[in-house]
Amino acid sequence: MVFLNYVRPREDVDVLLVRKMEREALEAILAEDPFVAVAEYEVMNGNVNRAAEAFAGLKGVQLSA
């Protein structure tokens, strides 16, 4: 999971779900994100244990780096 912590005021907080990948590869992708000038990124590991019906296919997926 990648949490976007905006350093400028923002009403919403976004979370990106990223399949498990090498940390360096994920950081390279995030460095190209157009919001890099206004956001800080916090990368956390996790597993999807519960999901709404529409996201049931994500159950059991390992997330992040």
Secondary structure by P-SEA (a helix, b strand, c coil): cbbbbccccccbbbbbbbccccaaaaaaaaaaccccccbbbbbbbbbbccccccccccccccccc
